[in-house]
Amino acid sequence: MIRDLMIAEKNGYTICLSIDDGSTYKGKIEFSENKKLIKVKTDYEIVWFPMENISHYSIIYNFSKDEKES
């Protein structure tokens, strides 16, 4: 999981995260220096929480028209 999320952070992909308390967040992510906390920047807020609280994640890839045709 952490490897996928680090790739998403590096490439600026949007992430959908489900947290173990039932809440969900969609936005860009950043890791803390020790990779134990994750920051999610949504359209409405910025939220920090521990990595171990993530119960599910999805990565949203944006493809350009040129990539679809190849």
HELIX and SHEET records of a PDB file:
HELIX    1   1 ILE A    2  ASN A   11  1                                  10    
HELIX    2   2 MET A   51  ASN A   53  5                                   3    
HELIX    3   3 LYS A   65  GLU A   69  1                                   5    
SHEET    1   A 5 ILE A  46  PRO A  50  0                                        
SHEET    2   A 5 LEU A  37  LYS A  41 -1                                        
SHEET    3   A 5 THR A  24  PHE A  31 -1                                        
SHEET    4   A 5 THR A  14  ILE A  19 -1                                        
SHEET    5   A 5 ILE A  54  ILE A  60 -1                                        
END                                                                             
